[in-house]
Amino acid sequence: MTTLSVEMLAADPVEPITSAGHAQLGIAVLVGIAVIVLLITQFKLHAFLSLTIGSLALGAVAGAPLDKVITSFTTGLGSTVAGVGVLIALGAILGKMLADSGGADQIVDTILAKAGGRSLPWAMVLIASVIGLPLFFEVGVVLLIPVVLMVAKRGNYSLMRIGIPALAGLSVMHGLVPPHPGPLVAIDAVGANLGVTLALGVLVAVPTVIVAGPLFSKVAARWVDVPAPDRMIPQRPSEELEQRPGFGATLATILLPVVLMLAKALVDIVVDDPEHTVQRVFDVIGSPLIALLAAVLVGIFTLARPAGFGKEKISGLVEKGLMPIAGILLIVGAGGGFKQTLIDCGVGQMVLEISKDWSIPALLLAWLIAVAIRLATGSATVATVSAAGLVAPLAADMSTTHTALLVLAIGAGSLFFSHVNDAGFWLVKEYFGLSVGQTVKTWSIMETIISVVGGGLVLLLSLVI
């Protein structure tokens, strides 16, 4: 396990834009994060504006020239959007196609038809994990809530017994498995290998989702024994369609980018020759851009066309899929700008220098930083991009696998104890008809279990690989 007990210096460190000492830089970081937290929580300002203002505050307190701070912020924003923006867009298109074609409903209905009784929580976690691969968390919640309510109502099950596994599947995918925005930004920030991170992310995700989903749902159902709320279940997209895509074709389309990226990682390990023709081919087809683009193009023929969508309908579907991600792109980009401001002010180097004699593992430090920012801001994405910026220099001397584990440690920390400053908290509360206390006992505890179990597994893996 890589620890901070030995001196680690980033390769070719960037000349900082300020000559401030450690004390001033430390105060600047606290002020920058405090400004972001205050603006998001108290003034309800959009996270994009809050991150922008927080970055300027950080630079000003650090004593850096504001023109250089602006340059750092815009450079970070641009490079982050350039790195992950197209991937987020392609993921949004695939998710929209999956939802509107009825493909997601087909996955849900097929698995539920095979499950019953005690196996239902396991079926729900499987559904959520599969559907959660290409979908943003909020979209996944909206898509799965009708199913959760319907199953709980018709089968007379406790809402928590069915709902917690579904939420756990979505949340774990969101925090630990690329191509979700948070993990992608962290991969970009610390220079991790995407295929290795994806493989290790799935390895960590499986036991984590089992503990936080089906197993914890038994406890949650005893703590909060509520039926599905007695209200109209929202209409599902496929109810308006005369036909929808098949189960096999839908599943293959969802898993295509994952298979391509994992194949690239496997070839990189087995062949290990950048000039070899096979590795060069897989470097192309296994790149996130090509893998997701392939899934979208295949989805036109496996999802949209079988649902009866014509050319104009498909074009409109793509446009509708892109519209909601503008805010996400700006938040992710601004997070990258904040990260670059941290780096250019010398904060990353400061973290290395003041902690070189600590005996705390680097992965644990990354997890703790992400936890602190998550608790303060309520946003898993903000926690991920900010923590990645702070700990990026730690990856300089790490192996490929440990750099990937650093990303997963950040992702696990970013999910810790969702509470009243998190939009997801209120989304779950309102959809399930819970009180604030009941939401804390179920959703918030579930998120904490995911964070702790995921973080613990990452630390254990670092001891053996």
N, C-alpha and C positions, 0 to 999 in steps of 0.2 A: 504494500500500500504506500502510495506517495504521501509523504508528510512534509510539514514545514519545518522539521527539525534540522534540515540542512539548507544551506543557502541556495536559492534558486533565482536565477536572473533571466529575464526575458531576452531572447535573441534580438540583437539590433534594436534596443529600445528607442522609441521615438523621443526626440528632444521635447521636453514639456514646454507648453506655451506660457508657463508661469514659474517663477523661482521661489514660490511659497514653500515654507517648511512643512513638516508633517502635521504640526498642530493646526496651522491655518488650513491645510488641505482637508484634515479631518473635520474641522468645523464647516468647511465649504460643502463637504459631502452631506453632513447632517442637515445643513440649511437647505441644500438642493432637494433632498428627499423630503424634508419637512414641508417645503413649499408645495411639492407635488401632492403629498398626502393631504395637506390643508385644502388645496384647491379642489381636489377630487371629492373629499369627504364633506367638507363644510360648505364650500361654495358651489358644489355640484358642477364644476367646470369640466368640460370634455377632457378625457385623458390626453388627447393630442395637444391641446392648448396647455394643459398642466405640465406635461413633459417638456414642452418648448420653453415655458417660463421657468421651470425648475432648472433646466440646463443653463439658461442665462444667469440665474441666481447663483448657481454653482460656480460658474466662471467668474462672476463679479466678486464673490466673497474670496475666491482663490487668488484674486489680484491679477487675473489674466486680462489682456486687452480685449474689449468686447468684439472688435472686428475679427479677432482670431477665434474667439468663442463661437461666433456666428458661423465662421468657416468650418470649424470642427463639427458643429451641430448639423449643418447642411450636408457636409461630406458624409457623416455617419448616416444621416437619413437617406441620402442618395444611394450609398453602397448597400444599405440594408434592403431597401425596396428593390434595388437591382438584383440582389441575391435571392430574395424570397418572394418578391411581388408577383412574378409570373406564376410561381408555384401555387400561391394562395388563390390567384385568379383561376387557374386550371382546376384546383380542388373545389372551388365554389361552383364552377360550371358542372363538374361531375356530380357534385352533391345535389344540385338543382335538377339535373337530368334524372338522377336516381329517385328523387322524391316525386317529381311531377309525372314520370312515366309509370309510376306504380311499382317500380322495381323494389323499392324498400318495403312496400306492403307485401309484395310477393315473398320476400325473405322472411318477414315476420310471420305471415300466415302459414308458410310451409313448415317452419320450425315449431310453431305453436301446435300445428296439427299432429306433430309427432310427440309432443310433450303433454304431460298432465300431472296433477297431484304434486308430489314432492320434487319432480324434475322441473317444474315451471320456473322457479328462481334461476336454475342453471340455464334453462332455455332463454330467459330474459337477458342474462349476462352475455350469452353467446350472440344473441341478436344485436344487443347494444354495441358489443365489441366489433362485430363485423360492419354494421352500419356506421359506427363511429370512426372507422378508418378514414373515409374521405370527407366526413361532415364536421363542421364547426360544432362545438358543444351546444350552443344555443339552438342551432338548427336541429341537431339530434334530439334535444329535449322536446321541442315542438312536434317533431315527427313521431316520437315514441310515446308521448303522453296519452294520446287517444288509445293506443294499444294497451298501455298499463292500466288505464281506467276501465277499459272494456273487459280485460281479463280478470281484474280484481272484482268487478261488479258481477259478471256472469258466473264466475266460479266461487263467489262469496269468500274471497281471500282477503287477508289483511293487506291494505294498500302498501305498507312498508315491505311486506314479504315479496311483493312483485316489483315495487318501484325502486327500492334501494339497489338491487342487482342491475337494473337498467341504468340508473344514474352512475353506478360504479364503473360499468363498462364504458360509458361515454367519457367519464372524467379521466380514467386511466389512459385511454387512447389520446385524449386531448393533451395530457401533461407529459407523457413519456414516449409516444410513438410518432415519428415523422411520417407523413408530410404535414402535420399540424403546425401552425405558425410559430408557437412557442419553441418547440424543439428545433425547428428549422433555423430560427434566429440564433439560438444558443449554439447550434452546430456551426453556423457561419461565424459567430463571434470568437469561438475558441479554436476554430480550424479543425473540427472533428471530421472523421470519415462517416459519411451519411449511412452507407451500407452497414458498417459495423455498429453504429449507433442504433439503427433500425433493428438489427438482429438482437443486440443486447437489450434494447427497449422491450421487444416482444418477450424475451426471456424473463425480464423483471416484471412485466405487465401481467403475465398469466397467474403466478401465485398471488400477486397483489390484488388482482380483481377477484380472485376466489375468496380471499380473506375479507375484503371490504364489501363484497357483494353478497353472494348466497349465505356465507357464514354469519356475517354481521347482521344480515336482514332478520335472522331469527331473534337476535337480541333487540333490534330496533322495533320489531313487531310487538314485543312484550312491553317495551318502554312506551311506545306510541301505538296503541291498538285502535286504529281508525279505519273505517270502511272507505271505499272510493266515494268522493263527494257526489251528492245527489244532484247532478246538473247535466245539461246536455253535453254529450261527448262530441268534440269537434269532428267535422266531416273529414274523412281520409281522402287524399287525392285520387286514389284508384276507384272510388265509388262513382266518379263521374266518367270513367273510361269504359269503353266496350270491351277492350282487351288490354292485357299488360304483359310485359316480358316474362320469360320463364325463369325458374329458380336458378338453374345451372348457369344460364347465360349471364344473369345478374350477378351471381356470386363470382364468376370468372372475371367479369369486368371490374368489380370492386377490388379483387385481389391482384389483378394484373400489374399495377405499378409496384406493389409490395414484392411480388415475385421477381420482377425485373431488377429492382434495387438490391434484393437479397442475392440474386444470381451474380450481379456485378461484384458484390462483396466476397462471395465464395470464389469466383474466378480470380480476384485480386490476391486471395490467400493461396490458392492452389497453384496458379501460374507464376505470379510474382515476377513478371517481366513486362515493364511498361511498353516495350517495343514489340512484344508478341502480338500477332494478328488477332488471336482470340480475345486477349485482354483488351486490346484497342476497340474491338467491336462491342464488347460488353461495357466498356467505359462510356460508350455512346448510348447504347440502348438502356443501360442501367442508370443513367444520369436522371435526377429527379424531373428535369424539364421534359425529356423524351418519354420517360415512363408515364408521367401524368398526361402528357399530350396524347400518347398512344391510347391510354384508357378513355380519354374524352372522345377520340375519333372512333374507337371501337364501340363506345357507348352509343354513338349515333345509330349504329346498326344493330346493337344488341338490346338497347333500352328504348330509344326514341322511336325508331321505325316500327318495332313490334307493338308499341302503344298506339300506332296510327298517326304519329306526328309527321306532317309534311315539312317541306323545306322552310317555309315561312314560320311555322310553329317552332321548329328547332332553332331558327335564328333568334326568334323572340325569347325562347327559353334561355339561350346563352346570355342575351342582354339582361334578362331579369336576374340571372344568377350572378352577374357581375355587379349589379347596382348596390346590393347590401354590403359589399366588402370594402367600400371606399373608406368607411370609418376604421375598419380593422387595419387596412393598409397604412393609414395615417398614424394610428397608434403604434403599430409595429415599427414604422419608419421613424417616428419621434423617439421611440425607445432606443433605436439604433443611434439616433443623434445624441441622446443623453449618454449612451454607452461611450461614443467616440469622444464626447466632452470629458468624461471621466478619465479616459485613457490619455488624451492630449494634455490634460492638466497634471498628469503624473500620478493619479490616484492608484492605478493598478500597480505601478512600481513601488509606491508607498506601502501598499498592502504586503508586497513581497518583503520589503526591507524591515518593516516593523514586526513581521510575524516569522522571520527566518529562524528564530530560536524557539518558536512554539513547538509543542509536540502534538498539536491537533492535526488530524489528517486533513489534507487539502480538500478531499471530497466532502468531509463533514463541515468544513468551513463554508464551502459553496452552498451546501444544503441550509445551513443556519442563516446565511445572508439572504437567500431566497425566501426563507420562512419569515424573516423580519420584514422584508419589503411586502410580502403577501399580506401579512397581518395589518400592515400600515395602510396599504393602498386598496386592498380587496381584489386586485386584478392579478390573475395568474400570469397573463402575458407581460404586464409591466414588471412583475417580480422576476420573470425569466430574463427579459432583455436587460434589466438593470443589474441583476446578479451576474449575468454573463459578462457584462462590461467590467465589473469589479474584479472578477476572478480569472478573466481571460489570460493574464500573464502566467498564471499557475500551470497552464497547459504547455508552456514552452519546453519543459524537460520531460513531459509525460509520454508514455508509449501510446500507440494508436488506440488500444483498448481502454486505457485509463483516461484518455481524452474523451472518448465516447461516454465513459462512466461519469465524467465530470458534467457532461450535458444532462445525463439522467439524474444526477444528484440535484442539479439546479431545477429540473422539471419536477422532481418529487417534492422539493421544498416549496415550490410555487403553488402547490395544491393544499398546503397546510391550513386547517381550520377556517373555512369560509364562514364569514359572519355578516353583520348588517351592512358593511360597506362594499359587499360583493353583489353585483347584479344577479348572479346565479342563485344566490341565497333567496332573493325575493321571487325569482322565477319559479323555483321549486315550491316555496311557501304558498304562492297564489294558485299554482296549478293543482297542488295536492290538498289545498284547503286547510293548511296547518296554522297553528299559532307560531309566534316567534320562538317560544320555548320548545315546542315540538320540533320545529325546523332545526334548532341547535342540537337537540338530542339525536336526530337522525342524520340529516344532510351534513351538518358541520362535523359531527363525530366521524361520519363515513369518510369525508375528505381528509381528516386528520389521520385516520387509519391508512388510507392510501399513501399519504405523505411519509408516515413513519415506517410502514412496511416496505414501501418502495425504496426509501433512503437506506434502510437497514440492509436490504438485499444488494443494493449497489455497493455498500461497504464490504459485505461478505464476498461479493464477486471480485472486488479489488484485491482480496487476499489470495485468490486462487488463479487469477489470470493476469 
